[in-house]
Amino acid sequence: MEEAGSVALEELVKREKDRFFSSVDYIVISDNLWLSQRRPALIYGTRGNSYFTVEVTCRDQDFHSGTFGGILHEPMADLVALLGSLTDSAGHILIPGIYDDVAPLTEEEKELYGAIDLDLEEYRNSSRVKKFLFNTKEEILMHLWRYPSLSIHGIEGAFDEPGTKTVIPGRVIGKFSIRLVPHMNTSVVEKQVQQHLQYIFSQRNSSNQMDVSMVLGLHPWIADIKDHQYLAAKRAIKTVFGTEPDMIRDGSTIPIAKIFQDIIQKSVLMLPLGAVDDGEHSQNEKINRWNYIEGSKLFAAFFLEVAQLHE
């Protein structure tokens, strides 16, 4: 249900809180990847997601640029200006107030980033990226996990096929999303985005119509790494792999974690088994035999550790 948009999933969990879930002691999600190929990890946070559409309309029919070019407020020009106002060249979000509610960085959290095993050169090469926006391991990981990001995803209604076509789209829809972090609130972000785009649009004195909609609003999730379940998982990893795990977050969104945590009010742990290069959700997704075998051992050791918490 979650991969299909979580329709009615939250309502189902609420309904079953005192029935199916009544005897649940702990919740474990194994739906993530390590940050490396050989060192295990525990995940204690994910980002949320607010997905927006911004629609600019002149009319419901396209124009010929030879007939109308030069006498119209073109919807595409308006939309490009709106999308271009969202971030600067360094990836900083330009929407006023968007960073106001971001949780401050503590010294304890800062130390976690320094202990994480990440080879920047290997990470860059495997990503096939010429240069990242940041130069240090800590900066890159923080901007992946604990700071918000804004991504522009596409434009609907524009000419995007091969060849040349002198069309002026009469109506276009831009799509972008903001990855949210603690303690950002979806309703606050929605208002900030709408106010910003309305201001930018008003500065263009366009006769077109603009509409902004938040079509998806998913909250971020974070766990207490001192929780008994996390400590049990760390002991199990030490038993099986002989090392301490990387304590990491995930920059993507897994809405069910927040739903379980808020409604069932039991500890939620993310215990990944896959390597960083497994290619989740892509072509030829895989899991290494070593990860599968050692991961099976890990769950056995973890179940033993959890059982001992109740002796």
BAVEX-458125 format. One line per 4 residues: number of its first residue (from 1); their letters; for each residue x, y, z of N, C-alpha, C. Coordinates in pm, whole numbers, plus 50000, padded with zeros to 5 digits. Atoms other than C-alpha are relative to their C-alpha. Example, Ala and Ser with C-alpha at 12.3 -4.5 7.8 and 13.67 -1.06 7.14 Angstrom:
<atoms>
1	as	50089:49881:50000:51230:49550:50780:50090:50120:50000; 49918:49881:49994:51367:49894:50714:49923:50109:50073
</atoms>
This chain:
<atoms>
1	meea	50083:49879:50000:50000:50000:50000:50086:50125:50000; 49917:49881:49991:50280:50239:50080:50060:50036:49863; 49940:49973:50130:50447:50202:49739:49897:50052:49901; 50106:49955:50090:50110:50275:49578:49935:50129:50047
5	gsva	50052:49872:49955:50057:50600:49767:49939:50002:50138; 50048:50008:49861:49952:50480:50114:49852:50033:50015; 50143:49971:49993:49581:50520:50033:49936:49915:50109; 50071:50065:49889:49385:50434:50352:50092:49925:50096
9	leel	49910:50076:49913:49699:50290:50516:49997:50054:50143; 50003:49942:49867:49694:50535:50807:49870:49966:50072; 50130:50035:49941:49323:50471:50865:49998:49854:50045; 49994:50142:49965:49390:50095:50866:50078:49978:50129
13	vkre	49918:50015:49879:49665:50126:51129:49923:50051:50122; 50081:49947:49889:49437:50342:51347:49892:49899:50041; 50109:50094:49971:49155:50087:51319:50050:49874:50069; 49947:50126:49946:49381:49794:51405:50092:50021:50120
17	kdrf	49909:49971:49888:49575:49967:51684:49973:49910:50120; 50036:50079:49883:49387:49781:51959:49957:49858:49966; 50033:50137:50040:49332:49463:51758:50126:49931:49947; 49886:50069:50060:49598:49333:51516:50132:50042:50064
21	fssv	49873:49948:49948:49872:49556:51659:50007:50002:50153; 50007:49987:49854:49769:49521:52025:50113:49926:50072; 49895:50079:49933:50036:49259:52106:50139:50027:49944; 49870:49967:50059:50318:49421:51907:50088:50070:50104
25	dyiv	49906:49938:49907:50623:49503:52121:50095:50096:49929; 49904:49920:50075:50860:49642:51855:49965:49994:49852; 50021:49995:50145:50849:49741:51490:50136:50012:49933; 49873:50000:50073:51140:49663:51255:49970:50013:49851
29	isdn	50013:49981:50144:51161:49791:50897:50136:49972:49937; 49874:50033:50068:51426:49637:50670:49983:50034:49852; 50034:49951:50134:51375:49850:50360:50100:50106:49955; 49901:49897:50032:51697:50049:50331:50132:49933:49960
33	lwls	49868:50050:50036:52062:50014:50234:50106:50057:50093; 49884:49947:49929:52398:50055:50406:50056:50117:49919; 49931:49892:50070:52617:50350:50316:50128:49950:49932; 49881:50060:50060:52901:50115:50215:49967:49860:49952
37	qrrp	50022:50137:50048:52945:49768:50067:50021:49896:50108; 49966:50103:49902:53080:49592:50375:49968:50037:50144; 50025:49962:49861:53006:49794:50689:49850:50018:50023; 50144:49991:49973:52654:49747:50836:49961:50135:50056
41	aliy	50050:49870:49953:52436:50040:50938:49866:49983:50070; 50133:49984:49943:52138:50133:51150:49948:50136:49959; 50060:49875:50047:51901:50401:51025:49904:50052:50104; 50082:49944:49894:51739:50636:51273:49918:50122:49956
45	gtrg	50081:49888:50047:51573:50899:51053:49980:49998:49851; 50026:49983:50143:51415:50968:50716:49941:50140:49978; 50060:49871:50032:51311:51287:50542:49855:49981:49956; 50136:49999:50052:50950:51373:50465:49999:50056:49859
49	nsyf	50008:49950:50138:50822:51504:50135:49872:50080:49979; 50113:49920:50045:50597:51786:50020:50013:50018:49849; 49995:49997:50147:50518:51755:49648:49901:50104:49949; 50081:49888:50047:50386:52058:49460:49984:49997:49848
53	tvev	50017:49965:50141:50240:52145:49123:49970:50148:49993; 50031:49859:50025:50235:52501:48991:49955:50011:49855; 50063:49996:50133:50006:52559:48694:49985:50145:49953; 50017:49867:50060:50018:52862:48465:49917:49983:49873
57	tcrd	50095:50017:50111:49731:52904:48218:49970:50133:49931; 50049:49888:50082:49662:53146:47935:49867:49960:49937; 50123:50058:50052:49407:52929:47757:50023:49849:49987; 49989:50145:50009:49337:52557:47707:50041:49952:49861
61	qdfh	49957:50034:50135:49476:52562:47351:50137:50064:49976; 49868:49946:50029:49835:52607:47230:49993:50110:49894; 49990:49891:50097:49946:52904:47020:50113:49971:49901; 49890:50002:50095:50162:52936:46708:50086:50123:50027
65	sgtf	49914:49888:49961:50466:53149:46788:50013:50104:49889; 49995:49903:50109:50462:53311:46442:49880:50093:50001; 50123:49922:49998:50107:53431:46496:49982:50079:50129; 50025:49938:49870:50112:53512:46868:50128:50038:50075
69	ggil	49877:49970:49929:50481:53535:46965:50030:50149:50004; 49969:49859:49985:50565:53879:47102:49886:50084:50051; 50114:49920:49952:50213:53986:47206:49933:49933:50121; 50059:50073:49888:50144:53734:47489:50092:49998:50121
73	hepm	49928:50049:49883:50248:53669:47844:50002:49848:49987; 49997:50143:50029:50366:53320:47761:50006:49919:50130; 50003:50081:49878:50282:53058:48029:50134:49933:50032; 49873:50068:49974:50612:52878:47981:50104:50096:50058
77	adlv	49906:49901:49946:50813:53196:48045:49969:50029:50147; 50040:49979:49860:50613:53257:48362:50045:49882:50085; 49969:50119:49922:50664:52899:48477:50150:49985:50023; 49855:50009:49986:51039:52901:48411:50049:50099:50105
81	allg	49962:49899:49900:51069:53220:48616:49961:49954:50141; 50046:50049:49870:50869:53064:48900:50091:49888:50051; 49915:50112:49960:51074:52743:48905:50142:50048:50029; 49865:49948:49980:51397:52940:48877:50016:50080:50128
85	sltd	49995:49921:49877:51306:53137:49189:50009:49913:50125; 50009:50089:49884:51302:52829:49414:50134:49973:50067; 49867:50027:49943:51677:52764:49460:50104:50084:49929; 49888:49934:50067:52009:52930:49389:50095:49894:49944
89	sagh	49909:50093:50067:52306:52775:49209:50072:49907:50097; 49936:50084:49898:52437:52630:49538:49900:49903:50065; 50100:50091:49945:52114:52439:49605:49925:50054:50119; 50067:49939:49885:52003:52678:49880:49857:50038:49961
93	ilip	50140:49971:50030:51623:52704:49894:49972:50147:50030; 50021:49856:49990:51512:53065:49839:49863:50039:50055; 50133:49971:49946:51162:53037:49988:50016:50057:50141; 49983:49938:49868:51149:53277:50287:49941:49914:50112
97	giyd	50047:50071:49881:51122:53103:50625:50014:49850:49994; 50003:50145:50016:51178:52752:50490:50094:49930:50097; 49903:50063:49909:51475:52687:50722:49970:50029:50148; 50025:49953:49864:51316:52841:51033:49978:49886:50100
101	dvap	50037:50107:49907:51189:52514:51183:50094:49880:49994; 49906:50111:50008:51485:52292:51092:50068:49981:50136; 49941:50029:49869:51614:52119:51407:50146:50044:50003; 49860:49957:49991:51942:52273:51525:50093:49882:50013
105	ltee	49899:50106:49994:52258:52065:51495:50063:49998:50139; 49940:50014:49867:52375:51934:51834:50140:49941:49986; 49865:50056:50000:52731:51835:51922:49994:49847:49994; 50014:50146:50000:52614:51478:51985:49971:49948:49860
109	ekel	50033:50041:50137:52464:51454:51637:50120:50022:49908; 49884:49968:50084:52769:51619:51480:50106:49891:50008; 49900:50106:49982:52993:51347:51625:49964:49874:49922; 50042:50118:50075:52784:51078:51455:50048:50004:49856
113	ygai	49959:49986:50140:52872:51215:51110:50150:49973:49984; 49856:50022:50009:53244:51207:51183:50038:49854:50006; 49968:50141:49983:53231:50838:51274:49956:49914:49881; 50054:50078:50112:53056:50731:50951:50108:49970:49897
117	dldl	49902:50045:50099:53262:50533:50701:49951:50033:49860; 50038:49962:50136:53234:50704:50362:50121:50050:49924; 49892:49958:50088:53497:50729:50088:49940:50093:49895; 50063:49902:50089:53402:51049:49904:50033:49977:49854
121	eeyr	49960:50022:50139:53599:50967:49591:49927:49881:49941; 50073:50119:50046:53444:50622:49564:49852:50031:49983; 50141:49964:50007:53101:50767:49634:49971:50085:49875; 50018:49915:50117:53143:51029:49362:50011:49919:49871
125	nssr	49981:50081:50119:53272:50777:49108:49884:49904:49977; 50110:50095:50015:52998:50524:49178:49870:50071:49963; 50118:49921:50034:52741:50802:49145:50010:50059:49859; 49972:49943:50132:52899:50914:48814:49963:50149:49995
129	vkkf	50021:49856:49988:52883:51276:48927:50136:50069:49998; 49872:49931:50013:53159:51519:48830:50038:50073:50128; 49971:49922:49879:53128:51738:49140:49872:50020:50079; 50113:49974:49912:52896:51762:49439:50000:50147:50043
133	lfnt	50010:49862:49953:52778:52088:49592:50089:50026:50120; 49922:49985:49878:52986:52021:49904:50124:49913:49992; 49869:50064:50013:53342:51906:49961:50036:49902:50110; 49965:50088:49890:53341:51723:50293:49893:49894:50022
137	keei	50093:50109:49968:53182:51398:50407:49885:50050:50086; 50102:49953:49907:52999:51572:50689:49897:50090:49931; 50092:49908:50069:52852:51847:50468:49907:49924:49906; 50081:50077:50094:52733:51599:50207:49893:49920:50073
141	lmhl	50095:50083:49927:52569:51366:50458:49893:50085:50069; 50099:49913:49935:52403:51651:50648:49898:50053:49901; 50095:49947:50099:52252:51792:50330:49920:49890:49933; 50081:50112:50045:52130:51445:50235:49894:49961:50102
145	wryp	50082:50057:49894:51973:51370:50571:49931:50100:50091; 50054:49918:49892:51922:51657:50815:49967:50144:49958; 50043:49871:50053:51866:51960:50591:49902:49976:49885; 50096:50018:50109:51577:52011:50348:50065:50021:49864
149	slsi	49955:49979:50138:51628:51995:49973:49879:50021:49910; 50108:49977:50097:51421:52111:49678:50045:49950:49863; 49970:50056:50132:51412:51923:49346:49887:50032:49902; 50096:49974:50108:51241:52022:49021:49992:49873:49914
153	hgie	50015:50132:50062:51096:51712:48853:49955:50002:49854; 50043:50002:50139:50935:51813:48528:49896:50105:49969; 50101:49906:50048:50697:52022:48319:49902:49924:49911; 50107:50065:50077:50367:51889:48189:49937:50103:49907
157	gafd	50065:49911:50096:50213:52040:47877:50095:50067:49904; 49901:49939:50088:50540:52152:47715:50038:49905:49887; 49952:50083:50111:50678:52028:47383:50133:49939:50038; 49878:50066:49955:50939:51767:47473:50045:49887:49908
161	epgt	49965:50107:50093:50965:51541:47168:50113:50044:49907; 49894:49962:50094:51249:51526:46911:49947:50090:49888; 50040:49914:50110:51244:51783:46633:49970:50142:50044; 50031:49860:49972:51138:52146:46610:49851:50023:49981
165	ktvi	50143:49969:50006:50789:52272:46678:49982:50138:50059; 50008:49860:49956:50714:52643:46703:49868:50026:50073; 50124:49991:49924:50443:52608:46963:50024:50082:50127; 50003:49935:49869:50362:52829:47260:49895:49926:50082
169	pgrv	50100:50071:49921:50197:52607:47521:49904:50097:50068; 50100:49914:49939:49872:52758:47641:49984:49975:50149; 50014:50037:49859:49888:52579:47975:50113:49904:50036; 49890:50087:49959:50186:52426:48157:49993:49978:50153
173	igkf	50000:50035:49858:50231:52254:48494:50141:49959:50040; 49870:50036:49947:50561:52249:48682:49984:49913:50123; 50007:50093:49887:50633:51977:48937:50132:50006:50077; 49880:49998:49915:50874:52003:49230:49963:49950:50139
177	sirl	50026:50048:49864:50913:51866:49580:50108:50050:50095; 49908:49961:49894:51078:51959:49908:50010:49883:50098; 49977:50103:49899:51232:51688:50127:50007:50068:50136; 50014:49935:49870:51138:51778:50484:50082:49927:50107
181	vphm	49922:50055:49889:51339:51726:50802:49937:50048:50131; 50051:49950:49871:51258:51758:51174:50049:50144:50020; 50136:50014:49954:51086:51981:51284:49907:50074:49904; 50080:49932:50100:50934:52107:50959:49860:49940:49996
185	ntsv	50140:50040:50003:50556:52095:50924:49945:50020:49859; 50048:49994:50139:50382:52021:50593:49906:50118:49975; 50095:49890:50022:50106:52280:50641:50071:50134:49999; 49921:49875:49998:50359:52553:50725:50076:50015:49868
189	vekq	49925:49998:50126:50572:52462:50422:49907:50033:49883; 50097:49973:50107:50262:52467:50200:49972:50150:49990; 50027:49856:50000:50184:52826:50302:50121:50080:49954; 49878:49929:50040:50547:52937:50260:50021:49992:49849
193	vqqh	49983:50018:50144:50563:52795:49907:49898:50083:49923; 50106:49925:50069:50230:52947:49804:50027:50150:50005; 49974:49857:49987:50321:53291:49938:50118:50043:49914; 49882:49966:50079:50660:53287:49769:49967:50005:49851
197	lqyi	50030:50005:50143:50530:53183:49426:49899:50108:49961; 50096:49893:50029:50239:53429:49446:50072:50134:49990; 49924:49875:50006:50487:53709:49517:50081:50008:49871; 49919:50000:50123:50720:53610:49230:49911:50021:49878
201	fsqr	50092:49988:50114:50423:53580:48993:49946:50143:49990; 50053:49864:50001:50287:53921:49096:50102:50099:49943; 49894:49912:50050:50625:54080:49008:50008:49997:49848; 49993:50011:50146:50585:53964:48647:49885:50074:49930
205	nssn	50115:49929:50058:50255:54153:48595:49938:49922:49885; 50053:50084:50106:50132:53861:48390:49848:49995:50006; 50146:50013:50008:49774:53834:48269:49955:49855:50011; 50034:50141:49987:49791:53455:48303:49950:49968:50140
209	qmdv	50048:50046:49871:49641:53256:48586:50099:49898:50057; 49909:50095:49937:49861:53071:48835:49930:49934:50118; 50054:50077:49888:49758:52795:49078:50109:49911:50056; 49901:50084:49932:49981:52623:49334:49927:49900:50088
213	smvl	50064:50103:49919:49883:52293:49495:50105:49907:50060; 49918:50104:49939:50053:52062:49744:49922:49869:49987; 50074:50123:50030:49951:51717:49620:50042:49885:50091; 49952:50104:49910:50149:51516:49876:50071:50066:50117
217	glhp	49934:49945:49882:50254:51595:50233:50033:49891:50100; 49957:50110:49914:50457:51334:50423:50103:50052:50100; 49915:49946:49893:50624:51406:50757:50131:49923:50011; 49874:50070:49972:50986:51325:50843:49986:49911:50123
221	wiad	50001:50093:49885:51065:51051:51096:50140:49995:50061; 49872:50015:49932:51337:51027:51358:49980:49917:50125; 50009:50090:49885:51408:50772:51633:50105:50038:50103; 49904:49981:49891:51591:50775:51964:50104:49889:49993
225	ikdh	49898:50103:50018:51922:50596:51907:50043:49938:50133; 49972:50059:49869:51944:50530:52282:49888:49907:50045; 50110:50091:49972:51622:50329:52268:50053:49856:50015; 49954:50136:49972:51655:49969:52394:50010:49915:49872
229	qyla	49998:50080:50123:51575:49827:52050:50124:50033:49916; 49880:49962:50074:51857:50026:51887:50125:49944:50065; 49884:50055:49930:52103:49917:52155:50009:49850:49979; 50001:50144:50027:51996:49556:52102:50050:49971:49859
233	akra	49955:50017:50138:52051:49592:51727:50150:50023:49987; 49856:49973:50004:52398:49741:51782:50078:49881:50056; 49933:50118:49943:52492:49443:52002:49996:49884:49902; 50012:50109:50097:52363:49199:51738:50097:50020:49883
237	iktv	49905:49970:50109:52568:49372:51466:50142:49972:50044; 49865:50027:49949:52879:49354:51683:50026:49850:50007; 49986:50146:49991:52817:48981:51735:50026:49938:49864; 49993:50063:50134:52773:48898:51365:50114:50057:49916
241	fgte	49904:49936:50090:53001:49150:51193:50130:50042:50070; 49879:49964:49927:53252:49226:51468:50035:50147:49994; 49974:49856:50011:53215:49602:51425:49879:50078:50046; 50112:49911:49969:53003:49897:51533:49935:50043:49868
245	pdmi	50066:49958:50124:52740:50002:51277:50018:50149:49974; 50018:49859:50032:52730:50330:51091:49861:50041:50047; 50130:49947:49959:52452:50534:51252:49962:50107:49898; 50029:49914:50114:52290:50695:50950:49851:50032:49991
249	rdgs	50139:49972:50037:51972:50852:50820:49981:49965:49853; 50032:50025:50140:51798:50802:50488:49936:50126:49945; 50052:49876:50056:51733:51099:50262:49864:49987:49935; 50130:50022:50063:51420:50940:50115:49890:49997:50105
253	tipi	50116:49996:49913:51075:50900:50268:49937:49863:50013; 50072:50125:49974:50917:50594:50432:49887:50036:50096; 50108:49943:49917:50581:50727:50558:49951:49908:50111; 50057:50092:49901:50479:50411:50746:50073:50006:50133
257	akif	49924:49993:49875:50756:50461:51005:49939:50104:50094; 50062:49894:49920:50604:50789:51126:49859:49960:50042; 50136:50044:49968:50254:50640:51110:50001:49900:50115; 49989:50099:49893:50353:50340:51323:50040:50066:50132
261	qdii	49948:49938:49879:50545:50554:51570:49894:50084:50071; 50100:49911:49942:50261:50804:51622:49876:49926:50048; 50128:50065:49969:49965:50565:51625:50018:49884:50097; 49980:50117:49914:50095:50242:51779:50085:50036:50122
265	qksv	49916:49948:49891:50346:50435:51994:50093:49892:50055; 49897:50096:49966:50603:50157:51992:50127:50036:49925; 49871:49971:50061:50971:50171:51906:50007:49950:49855; 49981:50035:50141:51044:50173:51530:50150:50000:49970
269	lmlp	49858:50016:50035:51384:50046:51413:50013:49971:49851; 49969:50034:50140:51524:50048:51057:50132:49924:49999; 49887:50092:49997:51760:49753:51017:50029:49952:49858; 49974:50037:50140:51898:49740:50660:50096:49882:49988
273	lgav	49912:50113:50029:52071:49436:50509:50077:50020:49870; 49942:49987:50134:52159:49558:50158:50120:50091:49993; 49882:49917:50023:52482:49708:50029:49961:50126:49923; 50029:49870:50059:52503:50062:49895:49975:49992:49849
277	ddge	50012:50010:50146:52521:49940:49532:49892:49902:49956; 50104:50097:50036:52212:49716:49536:49903:50052:49893; 50086:49944:50106:52024:49956:49303:49852:49988:50031; 50141:50013:49958:51696:49975:49494:49906:50067:49900
281	hsqn	50106:49951:50088:51387:50023:49276:50045:50022:49855; 49955:49978:50138:51596:50023:48957:50015:49868:49927; 49979:50120:50077:51675:49778:48680:50111:49916:50063; 49900:50094:49949:51869:49468:48791:50031:50023:50148
285	ekin	49981:49990:49855:51817:49535:49162:50049:49865:50052; 49940:50126:49953:52016:49277:49359:50024:50005:50149; 49945:50007:49866:52123:49159:49701:50113:49898:49995; 49885:50091:50002:52465:49001:49751:49972:49878:50087
289	rwny	50018:50122:49920:52471:48642:49877:50058:50019:50141; 49937:49976:49871:52705:48755:50156:49907:50079:50091; 50094:49920:49920:52453:49018:50271:49879:49917:50042; 50117:50084:49969:52169:48766:50254:50031:49903:50113
293	iegs	49962:50099:49899:52354:48504:50460:50031:50067:50134; 49965:49932:49876:52506:48743:50714:49879:50076:50057; 50121:49933:49954:52178:48933:50729:49906:49905:50072; 50082:50101:49931:51996:48612:50824:50055:49975:50139
297	klfa	49936:50015:49868:52247:48565:51105:49969:50120:50089; 50024:49878:49924:52194:48926:51208:49861:49999:50062; 50135:50002:49944:51821:48883:51249:49987:49897:50112; 50002:50099:49893:51873:48569:51454:50062:50057:50127
301	affl	49934:49940:49884:52114:48752:51682:49916:50113:50058; 50084:49890:49954:51881:49051:51699:49880:49949:50079; 50115:50056:49928:51581:48839:51799:50042:49951:50139; 49950:50046:49870:51792:48687:52078:50021:50119:50093
305	evaq	49977:49881:49918:51896:49031:52201:49869:50062:50049; 50130:49942:49962:51536:49156:52199:49932:49912:50105; 50060:50092:49904:51418:48844:52383:50060:50019:50140; 49932:49984:49872:51676:48904:52654:49959:50130:50071
309	lhe	50049:49879:49937:51530:49251:52711:49880:49973:50090; 50123:50030:49926:51219:49080:52852:50021:49889:50103; 49977:50103:49900:51386:48822:53075:49980:50055:50141
</atoms>
